[in-house]
């Protein structure tokens, strides 16, 4: 991604305030829905399938910690640091762009739901794709960041919910 690419991709959002508002609200709303749904899933499991609880807690938790350690080691700059752009999503964090932890988290939580409620897991995987697009258009991640975040989320989910 170059600064020129970013400006081209985001021009419609910058010239239509309503579209920009949709992007910003969607960023917050998708994050909130998934992060509120996950504790709700844990509560439902506690009441109905307590044996599934350790796997549904440990898979996202362990993989989140491992991803965060990896991200700290790699510590790549964000688009607004590396390119001369004004991001649509306001963020002041330096570095830690690769991989996207937002996209990873939504994806691994989607995998948790896939293992319990497959139809809702599929909805959350679609949310992860939308979150990927939002984070790139928002200027806080490069495309590679969200692709790798998504793939790491799928890999973590596969290991934690299929192999184990």
C-alpha positions, 0 to 999 in steps of 0.5 A: 500500500502506498500513500497514493493507494490509500488516498484513492481508496478513501477518497469516497469516504472523505467526500461523503461524511455519511460513509465515513460515519458508517466506517467509524461506527462500524469499527466500534460496533463490530468490535463491541458486538464480538467482545460482548458476545464472547463473555456471553458465550462463556456464561452460556457454556458455564450454565449448559456445557461447563466441560467446553469452557476451558477450551473456549477460554484457553484457545483465544487467551493463549493465542492472544498472548502468543500473537502479542509477544510476536507483535512486540518482537516484530513491531512494524510501523502503522500506515500513518507512521510509514506513509504520509497519510491522515488516517480515518480512524484516529489512533496515536499508537506507534508500531505494533501494526503487524499483525492486526490484533483486532482482526485476529481477536474477532477471528479466533472468537469466531472460531470459538463460536464455530465450535459451539454455534456454527451459524454464529461463528460464520457470522463472526467470520464475516465480521472479521472480513469487514473488520479487516476492510475497516482497519485498512480503510481506517489507515491503522493497518496495512493489508498484510497486517489484517490478512496475517491477523485473520490467518493467525486467528484461523490457525489458532482456532484450528489448533485449539478447536480441531486438533486439541 
